[in-house]
C-alpha cells in the first residue's frame, strides 16, 4: 500500500489526466453500445413462451405480428389507403388486414354485408378497422413514430413493438430524471456532512468518472439490456459513493496533524481495508444476479460488478490525486460545521 500511495503522490497530475481522458472516451464509447429493448431475448431457452414462439415460427414460418393498429370511423377504401402508406414505412415487414384473407378484388367488389361475419368482425367492425403489423427488431421507435404520423393521435397502436418503442423513448429520459433527483439530494447531504463546499464535487467527480468508464467498457459486451442502461448508473453511484467518503474523512482527520501528502498516505492505508470490504460485499451481492435464469440478471450483475471495480480504483487512485491537487481549493471553500452534534444521541 505504501508503494501505491507514493506512486499516486508522485504522479498525481498524470493520474488526473489519464482518468479524465478515460472518462471522456468512456462517455463517447457508451454512445456506440447497442441497447436491447426486447426482454424476450433474455428469457431462458426452456421457458414456455420461448418454446411457444419457436414452435410457431417453425410451423408457420415468417415473422409473428408484434403490433396492431386500430383505425376509427373509416371506410374500406380508407383502410386500404392507410394500409398502403403503413406498409411503405421503413422497418415494417408486413401488414395484414381483411383483404389478405378474402382477397383484395373480392373486398373491393363485394359489400362486407355479404362476407362471413365472423371473419369480417376480426378485422372490421362498426366502421373500425384492426390491422396486424410486423415491425423489424431494432426499428421499433422510428417505425411507431412514422405510424402515428400517418394515422394521427385519434387512432391507436399497441403491441410488443409499440411497448418497446415507448421503452426506448423513456429509457434515456428516466435516467436523466433519476439523476436530476438523486444528485441534488446527494449534494445536500454531502454539503451538510462535510466541511468544504468543494468536497461534494470531488465525490461526484470521482464516482462520475467510474460510471463513465464503466459505461464505455460495455462496448466489450456488444449490447446491454435497456434495464442495465437505465439502472446501473444510478445504482453504481448509490452503492459506491461511501467509498470516497471514507477516504476523504480519514484524510481530513490526518491533515490536522500532518502535511497533505503524508495525511493522504495515512488515509489511503487506513481506508483500504474498509473500502475493500465494502466493495467486496457489494460485489458478492451483484454476483448473485449472474445466476438468475432470467438473463437480464446476468447482464445487470456483470455490469455492476465491473462498475464497483472501477469505483474502487477511482476512489483509491483518482480521488487522492484530485484531492492533493485541490488542497488549496478545499481550504478556500471551508465552511462552518452544518451537521448538528450527535454525541448524546450516539451515547444513547
C-alpha positions as CSV (number, residue, x, y, z in Angstrom):
1,X,0.0,0.0,0.0
2,X,2.9,2.3,0.7
3,X,4.2,1.9,-2.9
4,X,0.7,2.6,-4.3
5,X,0.2,5.7,-2.2
6,X,3.7,7.0,-3.0
7,X,3.1,6.4,-6.7
8,X,-0.2,8.3,-6.6
9,X,1.6,11.2,-4.8
10,X,4.5,11.2,-7.3
11,X,2.3,11.0,-10.4
12,X,-0.9,12.8,-9.4
13,X,-1.0,15.1,-12.4
14,X,-0.6,12.1,-14.8
15,X,-3.3,10.1,-13.0
16,X,-5.7,13.0,-13.2
17,X,-5.1,13.4,-16.9
18,X,-5.4,9.6,-17.5
19,X,-8.8,9.4,-15.7
20,X,-10.1,12.5,-17.4
21,X,-9.2,11.1,-20.8
22,X,-10.6,7.7,-19.9
23,X,-13.9,9.3,-18.7
24,X,-14.3,11.2,-22.0
25,X,-13.5,8.1,-24.0
26,X,-15.9,6.1,-21.9
27,X,-18.7,8.6,-22.5
28,X,-18.1,8.5,-26.3
29,X,-17.9,4.7,-26.4
30,X,-21.1,4.4,-24.4
31,X,-22.9,6.1,-27.3
32,X,-22.0,3.2,-29.5
33,X,-23.1,0.4,-27.2
34,X,-26.1,-1.4,-28.7
35,X,-29.2,-1.4,-26.4
36,X,-31.6,-4.4,-26.4
37,X,-35.1,-3.3,-25.6
38,X,-36.7,-6.8,-26.1
39,X,-36.9,-8.6,-22.8
40,X,-38.0,-11.8,-24.6
41,X,-34.4,-12.2,-25.8
42,X,-33.4,-12.7,-22.1
43,X,-35.9,-15.4,-21.3
44,X,-34.5,-18.9,-20.5
45,X,-34.3,-21.1,-23.6
46,X,-36.7,-23.6,-21.9
47,X,-39.3,-21.0,-20.8
48,X,-42.8,-21.8,-22.1
49,X,-43.1,-18.5,-24.0
50,X,-39.7,-19.1,-25.7
51,X,-40.7,-22.6,-26.7
52,X,-44.1,-21.4,-28.0
53,X,-42.5,-18.7,-30.2
54,X,-40.0,-21.2,-31.6
55,X,-42.8,-23.7,-32.4
56,X,-45.0,-21.1,-34.1
57,X,-42.0,-19.9,-36.2
58,X,-41.2,-23.5,-37.2
59,X,-44.8,-24.4,-38.0
60,X,-46.0,-21.3,-39.8
61,X,-42.8,-19.6,-40.9
62,X,-42.2,-15.9,-41.2
63,X,-42.4,-13.2,-38.6
64,X,-45.0,-13.2,-35.9
65,X,-47.0,-10.0,-35.8
66,X,-45.8,-7.8,-33.0
67,X,-48.1,-4.8,-33.3
68,X,-51.7,-3.8,-34.0
69,X,-53.2,-0.6,-35.4
70,X,-56.8,0.4,-35.0
71,X,-58.4,3.0,-37.3
72,X,-61.7,4.5,-36.2
73,X,-64.6,5.6,-38.4
74,X,-63.1,4.6,-41.7
75,X,-64.4,3.1,-44.9
76,X,-63.0,0.1,-46.7
77,X,-61.3,2.4,-49.2
78,X,-59.8,4.5,-46.5
79,X,-58.4,1.4,-44.7
80,X,-56.7,0.2,-47.9
81,X,-55.1,3.6,-48.4
82,X,-53.8,3.6,-44.8
83,X,-52.5,0.1,-45.2
84,X,-50.5,1.0,-48.3
85,X,-48.9,4.0,-46.5
86,X,-48.1,2.0,-43.4
87,X,-46.6,-0.9,-45.4
88,X,-44.2,1.6,-47.1
89,X,-42.7,2.6,-43.7
90,X,-39.1,1.5,-43.2
91,X,-38.9,-1.2,-40.7
92,X,-42.4,-2.7,-41.2
93,X,-42.0,-6.1,-42.9
94,X,-45.7,-7.0,-43.2
95,X,-49.2,-5.5,-42.7
96,X,-52.2,-7.9,-42.6
97,X,-55.8,-7.0,-42.9
98,X,-59.1,-8.3,-44.2
99,X,-58.1,-8.0,-47.9
100,X,-55.3,-10.6,-47.3
101,X,-57.9,-13.1,-46.0
102,X,-60.8,-12.7,-48.5
103,X,-58.7,-11.2,-51.4
104,X,-58.3,-7.6,-52.4
105,X,-60.6,-7.9,-55.5
106,X,-63.3,-9.6,-53.5
107,X,-63.2,-6.9,-50.8
108,X,-63.4,-4.1,-53.4
109,X,-66.3,-5.6,-55.4
110,X,-68.3,-7.3,-52.7
111,X,-70.2,-5.4,-49.9
112,X,-68.9,-6.5,-46.5
113,X,-72.5,-7.5,-45.5
114,X,-72.2,-10.4,-47.9
115,X,-69.0,-11.7,-46.4
116,X,-68.7,-14.1,-43.4
117,X,-69.5,-12.0,-40.3
118,X,-67.2,-14.0,-38.0
119,X,-64.3,-13.4,-40.4
120,X,-65.1,-9.7,-41.1
121,X,-65.5,-8.8,-37.4
122,X,-62.0,-9.9,-36.7
123,X,-60.7,-7.0,-38.9
124,X,-63.6,-4.6,-39.4
125,X,-66.4,-3.8,-37.1
126,X,-68.7,-0.7,-36.7
127,X,-66.5,1.2,-39.2
128,X,-63.4,0.5,-37.1
129,X,-60.5,-1.4,-38.7
130,X,-57.8,-3.5,-36.9
131,X,-54.6,-4.4,-38.7
132,X,-51.8,-6.7,-37.7
133,X,-48.2,-5.5,-38.3
134,X,-44.8,-7.0,-38.1
135,X,-42.1,-4.4,-37.2
136,X,-38.4,-5.4,-37.7
137,X,-36.4,-5.7,-34.5
138,X,-34.3,-2.5,-33.8
139,X,-36.7,-0.4,-35.9
140,X,-39.5,-0.1,-33.4
141,X,-39.1,3.5,-32.3
142,X,-38.8,5.0,-35.8
143,X,-41.5,2.8,-37.2
144,X,-44.0,3.6,-34.5
145,X,-43.3,7.3,-34.8
146,X,-43.9,7.0,-38.6
147,X,-47.1,5.1,-38.0
148,X,-48.6,7.8,-35.7
149,X,-47.7,10.4,-38.3
150,X,-49.8,8.5,-40.8
151,X,-52.8,7.5,-38.5
152,X,-52.8,10.5,-36.2
153,X,-53.3,10.6,-32.4
154,X,-57.1,9.9,-32.8
155,X,-56.2,6.3,-33.8
156,X,-54.3,3.8,-31.8
157,X,-51.3,1.4,-32.0
158,X,-50.5,-1.3,-29.5
159,X,-48.5,-4.5,-29.1
160,X,-45.0,-5.7,-28.2
161,X,-43.2,-3.5,-30.7
162,X,-45.1,-0.4,-29.6
163,X,-44.2,-1.1,-26.0
164,X,-40.5,-1.5,-27.0
165,X,-40.7,1.8,-28.8
166,X,-42.2,3.6,-25.8
167,X,-39.5,2.0,-23.6
168,X,-36.8,3.2,-26.0
169,X,-38.2,6.7,-25.7
170,X,-38.5,6.6,-21.9
171,X,-35.2,4.9,-21.0
172,X,-32.9,7.9,-21.6
173,X,-35.3,10.4,-20.1
174,X,-35.8,8.2,-17.0
175,X,-32.1,8.1,-16.3
176,X,-31.9,11.8,-16.6
177,X,-34.9,12.3,-14.3
178,X,-33.4,9.9,-11.8
179,X,-30.1,11.8,-11.8
180,X,-31.9,15.1,-11.5
181,X,-33.5,13.9,-8.3
182,X,-30.6,11.9,-6.9
183,X,-27.7,14.4,-7.5
184,X,-29.2,17.4,-5.7
185,X,-30.3,15.2,-2.8
186,X,-26.7,13.7,-2.6
187,X,-25.2,17.2,-2.8
188,X,-27.3,18.5,0.1
189,X,-26.4,15.5,2.3
190,X,-22.7,15.9,1.4
191,X,-22.7,19.6,2.0
192,X,-24.2,19.1,5.4
193,X,-21.8,16.3,6.4
194,X,-18.6,17.9,5.0
195,X,-16.6,21.0,6.0
196,X,-15.9,22.3,2.5
197,X,-18.1,23.4,-0.4
198,X,-15.7,21.8,-2.9
199,X,-15.6,18.3,-1.3
200,X,-19.1,17.2,-2.5
201,X,-18.0,18.0,-6.1
202,X,-14.9,15.7,-5.6
203,X,-17.1,12.9,-4.5
204,X,-19.3,13.2,-7.6
205,X,-16.4,13.7,-10.0
206,X,-14.7,10.5,-8.6
207,X,-17.8,8.3,-8.9
208,X,-18.9,10.0,-12.1
209,X,-15.6,9.1,-13.8
210,X,-16.0,5.5,-12.7
211,X,-19.6,5.5,-14.1
212,X,-18.5,6.9,-17.5
213,X,-15.6,4.4,-17.8
214,X,-17.9,1.5,-16.8
215,X,-20.5,2.5,-19.4
216,X,-17.8,2.8,-22.1
217,X,-16.4,-0.6,-21.4
218,X,-19.8,-2.1,-22.1
219,X,-18.7,-2.0,-25.8
220,X,-16.9,-5.2,-25.0
221,X,-20.3,-7.0,-24.5
222,X,-21.6,-5.8,-27.9
223,X,-25.0,-4.9,-26.4
224,X,-26.7,-4.5,-23.0
225,X,-30.3,-4.5,-22.0
226,X,-32.2,-1.3,-21.5
227,X,-32.7,-2.2,-17.9
228,X,-29.0,-2.3,-17.4
229,X,-28.5,1.0,-19.1
230,X,-31.3,2.6,-17.0
231,X,-30.5,1.2,-13.6
232,X,-26.7,0.7,-13.5
233,X,-25.5,4.3,-13.4
234,X,-27.9,5.2,-10.5
235,X,-27.0,2.0,-8.6
236,X,-23.3,2.4,-9.1
237,X,-23.5,6.0,-7.7
238,X,-25.7,5.0,-4.8
239,X,-23.7,2.0,-3.6
240,X,-20.1,3.3,-4.1
241,X,-20.4,6.9,-3.0
242,X,-19.5,5.9,0.6
243,X,-16.1,4.7,-0.6
244,X,-14.9,8.2,-1.3
245,X,-16.5,9.5,1.9
246,X,-14.4,7.0,3.9
247,X,-11.2,8.2,2.3
248,X,-11.8,12.0,2.5
249,X,-12.9,11.8,6.1
250,X,-9.8,10.0,7.0
251,X,-7.7,12.5,5.0
252,X,-9.2,15.5,6.8
253,X,-8.6,13.9,10.2
254,X,-4.9,13.1,9.5
255,X,-4.4,16.5,7.9
256,X,-4.9,18.1,11.3
257,X,-1.5,16.7,12.3
258,X,0.4,16.1,9.1
259,X,1.1,17.8,5.7
260,X,-1.3,16.9,2.9
261,X,0.9,14.2,1.2
262,X,1.6,12.4,4.5
263,X,-2.0,12.7,5.5
264,X,-3.1,11.2,2.2
265,X,-0.7,8.3,2.6
266,X,-2.1,7.5,6.0
267,X,-5.7,8.0,4.8
268,X,-5.2,5.6,1.9
269,X,-3.6,3.0,4.1
270,X,-6.3,3.4,6.8
271,X,-9.2,3.4,4.3
272,X,-8.1,0.5,2.1
273,X,-9.4,-2.3,4.3
274,X,-12.8,-0.5,4.9
275,X,-13.3,0.4,1.3
276,X,-12.2,-3.0,0.1
277,X,-14.5,-4.8,2.5
278,X,-17.4,-2.6,1.5
279,X,-16.7,-3.1,-2.2
280,X,-16.3,-6.9,-1.8
281,X,-19.7,-7.3,-0.1
282,X,-21.4,-5.2,-2.8
283,X,-19.7,-7.3,-5.5
284,X,-20.9,-10.6,-3.9
285,X,-24.4,-9.2,-3.9
286,X,-24.3,-8.2,-7.6
287,X,-22.5,-11.5,-8.5
288,X,-25.6,-13.4,-7.2
289,X,-27.6,-11.7,-10.1
290,X,-25.5,-13.6,-12.6
291,X,-27.2,-16.9,-11.6
292,X,-30.7,-15.7,-12.4
293,X,-32.5,-17.8,-15.1
294,X,-33.9,-14.5,-16.5
295,X,-30.7,-13.4,-18.2
296,X,-31.3,-9.7,-17.6
297,X,-29.9,-10.6,-14.1
298,X,-26.6,-11.7,-15.6
299,X,-26.5,-8.6,-17.9
300,X,-27.0,-6.3,-14.9
301,X,-24.9,-8.2,-12.5
302,X,-21.8,-8.3,-14.7
303,X,-22.2,-4.6,-15.5
304,X,-22.4,-3.6,-11.8
305,X,-19.6,-5.9,-10.9
306,X,-17.4,-4.1,-13.3
307,X,-18.7,-0.8,-12.1
308,X,-17.8,-1.5,-8.5
309,X,-14.3,-2.4,-9.5
310,X,-13.9,0.9,-11.4
311,X,-15.4,2.8,-8.5
312,X,-12.9,1.2,-6.1
313,X,-9.9,2.0,-8.4
314,X,-11.2,5.5,-8.9
315,X,-11.6,6.2,-5.2
316,X,-8.2,4.7,-4.3
317,X,-6.2,6.2,-7.2
318,X,-8.1,9.1,-8.9
319,X,-9.6,10.7,-5.8
320,X,-6.3,11.0,-3.8
321,X,-4.6,12.6,-6.9
322,X,-7.5,15.0,-7.3
323,X,-7.7,15.9,-3.6
324,X,-3.9,16.6,-3.4
325,X,-4.1,18.9,-6.4
326,X,-7.0,20.7,-5.0
327,X,-6.0,21.2,-1.4
328,X,-5.9,25.0,-1.8
329,X,-9.4,25.0,-3.2
330,X,-10.6,22.9,-0.2
331,X,-9.0,25.3,2.2
332,X,-10.5,28.4,0.5
333,X,-14.0,26.9,0.5
334,X,-14.1,25.8,4.1
335,X,-17.5,26.5,5.9
336,X,-18.7,26.1,9.4
337,X,-19.9,22.8,10.7
338,X,-23.5,22.3,9.5
339,X,-24.1,18.8,11.0
340,X,-25.5,19.0,14.5
341,X,-23.6,17.4,17.3
342,X,-24.9,13.9,17.7
343,X,-22.7,13.0,20.7
344,X,-25.6,12.5,23.1
345,X,-27.6,10.5,20.6
346,X,-24.5,8.3,19.9
347,X,-24.1,7.6,23.6
348,X,-27.8,6.7,23.9
